[in-house]
């Protein structure tokens, strides 16, 4: 039960910290950012193993301008989200970020 509570807390914290970035990105970038948070956040959180994303997550990822979103990733977001996992999710969904792409402070190898 405590684990579920912590996971819920983490999701709420993640969502609230990402909202400011999302608002900036959504004003400038194409895509469903609320859907991106709802469908994909569990696959890119720092804690836990890397895992393949769901079909719902991939559906959202395919319709988001990831290069634009990468320009709006803040240090606060990177404290919660693994950029390596985010790049893995993007590639798993058939929309890989090109080698050398900078996403926040992370550079895709």
Secondary structure by P-SEA (a helix, b strand, c coil): caaaaaaaaaaaaaaaaaaaaaaaaaacccccaaaaaacccccccccccbbbbcaaaaaaaaacaaaaaaaaccaaaaacccaaaaaaaaaaacccccccccccccccc
